[in-house]
């Protein structure tokens, strides 16, 4: 399982330069819904050890979270998972819809 925390826009830009397909979670460290969603994200990571997954904690990286929302046009929510193909968001969902099962389905559906 490879979970990498992004701290700032420099981290994000580096990931975008290195990878075309990115799975990113926006997580809140104070929200119980986010806590449960992050546990599901961790289960998904454990089940997909060949994937590198990224997350940011909104409280620590608010400017990055806002920049991603602005760049993509996808309204910020927390918790939220976005799957990118290049600069395009090909799937996103939030709150209680973030489950290991739904992430697996979205992952398969968006692999081309």
Secondary structure, 3 states (H helix, E strand, C coil): CEEEECCCHHHHHHHHHHCCEEEEEEECCCCHHHHHHHHHHHHHHHHCCCCEEEEEECCCCHHHHHHHHHHHCCCCCCCEEEEEECCEEEEEEEHHHCCHHHHHHHHHHHCC
